[in-house]
């Protein structure tokens, strides 16, 4: 389903803080408010998809071409299948690559269980600092 910007922005803020608390500093996390995601999501509405449960948005994905830019699930409903559904929908739209923080163990396990494979690791700037990342591609086999 195409995106609900305010609801996706709230999920983005909550899940971003939960997922990246062990990785990013508190100041950077504090900048990731729901309002900070609204402009990005509004400009990308055609590429934003949401997952709903009981009538509320519980997750979202953002895709550019064949690359998964973002996939976040409300921390309160992780493990309920919303992430798998969003990932399957993205793959059905042709997604075949994504990037993940090297230190984001839960996300890495999720993608690897879904059959994605790391094709390279690297460091690059993010939020003013250098971080380790891994690049995933769909397992062709």
Wavefront OBJ file of the C-alpha trace (Angstrom):
o trace
v 0.000 0.000 0.000
v 1.369 3.475 -0.807
v 2.615 5.472 2.107
v 0.939 7.279 4.945
v 3.605 9.929 5.592
v 2.783 10.973 9.189
v 2.376 7.381 10.396
v 5.470 6.156 8.548
v 7.426 9.089 9.989
v 6.429 8.114 13.533
v 7.462 4.497 12.905
v 10.725 5.712 11.372
v 11.613 7.774 14.417
v 10.789 5.042 16.948
v 12.447 2.225 15.052
v 15.468 4.320 14.085
v 16.131 5.120 17.734
v 15.662 1.489 18.811
v 17.754 -0.035 16.021
v 20.595 2.471 16.061
v 20.943 3.266 19.778
v 23.973 0.944 20.023
v 25.485 2.435 16.842
v 24.847 6.200 16.681
v 25.418 8.827 19.329
v 22.530 10.264 21.340
v 22.707 13.644 19.617
v 22.243 12.077 16.186
v 19.381 9.918 17.433
v 17.678 12.969 18.950
v 17.630 14.633 15.518
v 15.588 11.743 14.080
v 12.143 12.970 15.128
v 8.988 12.117 13.186
v 9.103 15.633 11.720
v 12.611 15.028 10.398
v 11.299 12.208 8.199
v 8.202 13.984 6.847
v 9.942 15.980 4.095
v 11.916 12.972 2.864
v 8.858 10.732 2.804
v 6.642 13.378 1.199
v 9.186 13.805 -1.606
v 9.364 10.011 -2.006
v 5.691 9.134 -1.681
v 5.654 7.062 -4.876
v 8.465 4.885 -3.463
v 7.093 4.528 0.079
v 5.061 1.474 1.150
v 3.565 0.809 4.549
v 2.514 -2.289 6.469
v -0.582 -2.115 8.618
v -1.926 -4.188 11.501
v -5.265 -3.560 13.159
v -5.736 -0.394 11.126
v -2.461 1.283 12.062
v 0.863 1.648 10.270
v 3.460 -0.649 11.850
v 6.250 -0.466 9.292
v 7.416 0.971 6.008
v 9.864 0.511 3.176
v 11.423 3.072 0.859
v 12.855 1.927 -2.476
v 14.922 3.684 -5.142
v 15.074 1.744 -8.389
v 16.227 -1.741 -7.431
v 17.730 -0.681 -4.076
v 15.989 -0.914 -0.694
v 16.803 2.394 0.996
v 14.915 1.817 4.246
v 12.842 -0.885 5.909
v 11.736 -0.239 9.472
v 9.185 -1.896 11.712
v 7.677 -0.483 14.897
v 9.754 -2.063 17.700
v 6.531 -3.128 19.450
v 5.538 -5.419 16.564
v 8.865 -6.766 15.341
v 8.725 -10.478 14.688
v 5.079 -10.466 13.592
v 5.696 -10.737 9.844
v 5.375 -7.084 8.819
v 9.048 -6.880 7.865
v 8.885 -10.086 5.833
v 5.801 -8.778 4.009
v 7.437 -5.432 3.199
v 10.630 -7.142 2.042
v 8.648 -9.543 -0.181
v 6.718 -6.611 -1.660
v 9.979 -4.773 -2.377
v 11.463 -7.843 -4.046
v 8.303 -8.183 -6.145
v 8.969 -4.595 -7.327
v 12.473 -5.621 -8.427
v 14.598 -4.787 -5.379
v 17.842 -6.732 -5.418
v 20.218 -4.736 -3.173
v 20.361 -3.004 0.190
v 22.863 -1.518 2.627
v 23.049 -2.111 6.370
v 25.226 -0.913 9.227
v 27.815 -3.614 9.865
v 27.027 -3.380 13.605
v 23.251 -3.827 13.162
v 23.094 -7.508 14.100
v 19.293 -7.861 14.278
v 18.784 -6.398 10.790
v 21.609 -8.470 9.372
v 20.102 -11.667 10.793
v 16.721 -10.705 9.335
v 18.123 -10.199 5.827
v 20.322 -13.272 5.945
v 17.414 -15.481 7.088
v 15.514 -14.120 4.086
v 18.289 -15.342 1.764
v 20.218 -12.123 1.200
v 24.012 -12.362 1.014
v 26.740 -9.856 1.848
v 28.686 -9.035 -1.298
v 31.018 -6.447 0.205
v 31.850 -4.498 3.327
v 33.098 -0.916 3.460
v 33.210 2.250 5.525
v 31.585 5.510 4.532
v 30.530 8.778 6.149
v 27.121 8.871 7.806
v 25.877 11.727 9.966
v 29.318 13.292 10.048
v 31.276 10.174 11.096
v 32.766 7.133 9.412
v 30.795 3.889 9.924
v 31.100 0.338 8.708
v 28.454 -0.933 6.289
v 27.692 -4.126 4.428
v 26.071 -4.379 1.020
v 23.549 -7.157 0.466
v 22.207 -8.671 -2.703
v 19.450 -11.186 -3.208
v 20.673 -14.737 -3.340
v 20.260 -15.779 -6.950
v 20.411 -19.457 -6.006
l 1 2 3 4 5 6 7 8 9 10 11 12 13 14 15 16 17 18 19 20 21 22 23 24 25 26 27 28 29 30 31 32 33 34 35 36 37 38 39 40 41 42 43 44 45 46 47 48 49 50 51 52 53 54 55 56 57 58 59 60 61 62 63 64 65 66 67 68 69 70 71 72 73 74 75 76 77 78 79 80 81 82 83 84 85 86 87 88 89 90 91 92 93 94 95 96 97 98 99 100 101 102 103 104 105 106 107 108 109 110 111 112 113 114 115 116 117 118 119 120 121 122 123 124 125 126 127 128 129 130 131 132 133 134 135 136 137 138 139 140 141
